[in-house]
Amino acid sequence: MLEKKTMGFVNSHKENEKRIALLPEHIATITNKEKLFFEKGYGDALGIPDAEYMALGCVIQSREEVLRQDIICEPKIGDSDFLSRLRKGQTVFGWVHAEQNRDIAEKLAQSEVKAYAWENMDYMNRHCFWVNNELAGEGAIMHAYQLIGEMPYNTKVAILGRGNVSHGAQKILLNLGAEVHIYNRNQEELFKKELPNYDVLINAILWDLKRTDHIMYREDLQRMKKNAMIIDVSCDRGGAIETTVPTTIDNPTYMVDGILHYAVDHTPSLLYRTASRSISEEISKYIDDLIESRANATLEASVVAVMDPMYK
């Protein structure tokens, strides 16, 4: 029988990232509680004292001690400041996005750690973190409209994409009275024709990295309404929208040729309590399998193949 692994949970150092991966309320479903190590102050942002984790049989340690554990979990682990400092044989568990970021892929390859990527986790043909994806759309709409001092019911909106992010954006917009038009991937030309009709454009498409074109080029900004806004929830630099550059919660917008761009790359953190609860409920299902090295099809399908030729 394989020796059980330990699992460390660290706080994110990413700007304004307040989501955490595991709440005390979901630890009751986990068998190997004594194998869970949490950084001191892990639940501070949500008002959860260390004592709650300790009372469940978990261990509280310093950040450096937690980072020595076999498996390291952090929601935005691809943006972490410790990825390149991990040792061979360790495992990471979180949103990695190595496929979209060569620097992350290279760090994983150099440190020779195994990565289970949340973005690749599906169960019965549904993305495991679909709630978080909807929150990305919801958070982006709420934040961006507040920044421009406008209510959605005064705007006509185009949404690119029909996935979970799009669905979250739609819920907020429709509930607040916006006129919403949705375009499928096969309606790019129709969208381009109708672009001048809209006050707000929302991009919710997961961009195909093999594409070298854009749906919207910089010159297309001249065809938009005066004071129009682009909300790029997908945040792919130079992806569907040529002028997209990912931004932060502290500095969420920028102007290009008179068009306001909003491209915050972790909008669910704006709704960090709801997001943390949904993440915790989901990952608690997989922790014992990780610790006990048990076969799990969802986990194995999510492993990032960092030695694949595309990363070389």
C-alpha positions, 0 to 999 in steps of 0.5 A, a space after each residue: 500500500 502506498 504511503 499517504 501524501 500530505 496536502 498543503 493549502 497556501 494563501 494567494 499572493 496575487 493582487 486582490 485574490 481572496 478565494 480559498 480552496 477549502 472551507 471547514 464546512 466541507 472538511 467533514 466529508 474528508 477522511 484524511 483530515 490529519 494530512 491537511 496542512 494550512 498556512 497560518 491565517 488561511 481563512 482570515 479574508 473570510 473571517 475563519 480562524 485557524 482554530 476552526 481548522 485545528 478543531 477538525 484535526 488539520 495542521 496549521 503551519 508557516 507558509 514555508 512549511 506548508 510549501 514542503 508538503 507533497 501536494 500544494 493547492 492554491 486556486 490561482 496556482 499558475 500565477 503563484 510566486 512559488 511555482 518555480 521553487 517547488 521540488 521534483 516529485 511534488 504535485 500542484 492542484 489549482 487553475 494552472 493555465 499552462 496551455 495559455 501561458 508558456 512561462 507557466 509551462 516552462 516553470 512546471 517542466 523545469 521543476 518537474 512537478 505534476 500538475 492537476 489543472 482545474 480548468 481541465 476537470 470535467 465530470 459527466 461532460 460538465 466542467 467541475 468549476 462551472 459555478 466559478 465560471 458563471 461568477 466570472 461573468 457575473 462579477 465582471 458585469 457588476 464591477 464594470 458597470 459600476 466603474 462607468 456609473 451606468 445601469 444595464 437597463 440603459 444599454 444594448 449588449 452583445 455577448 460572444 459565446 454561449 458557455 458558463 461565463 456567458 450564462 453568468 453575464 446574461 443572468 445579471 444583464 437580463 435581471 437588470 433590464 439590458 437588451 442582450 444579443 448572443 453570438 455563437 462561434 459560427 456567427 462571427 461575421 454576423 457579429 462584425 456586421 452588427 457591431 455598431 449597434 451595441 453600447 457594450 461588448 462582452 467576450 466570453 469565448 475561450 480562445 483557440 490558441 491555434 488561431 492567428 487572427 482576431 474577431 475584433 481588430 483595432 480598426 474595428 474600434 472605430 465602428 463602435 458607438 461613442 463611449 462604448 465599452 468592451 468587457 473581455 472576461 476571457 482576458 486572452 492577450 491579443 486573442 479574440 479582441 486584438 486590443 485586449 491586455 489583462 488588467 487587475 482589480 486595482 487598475 481594471 480599465 484602459 482606453 484604446 482609440 476612445 473605447 474603454 476596455 475592461 479585462 480583469 483576469 480573475 473577476 470571481 475573486 470580487 465575489 470571493 465568499 461565493 466562489 470559495 464555497 463553490 470551489 471548496 464543495 467541489 475539490 473536497 470530493 477529490 482530496 482523499 483520492 489525491 492523498 491516497 493516490 487512488 485512481 480517479 478518471 477526472 483527475 487523471 484527465 486534468 494532468 498537464 502534459 508539460 513535456 508535450 512538444 507544444 511547450 518546447 
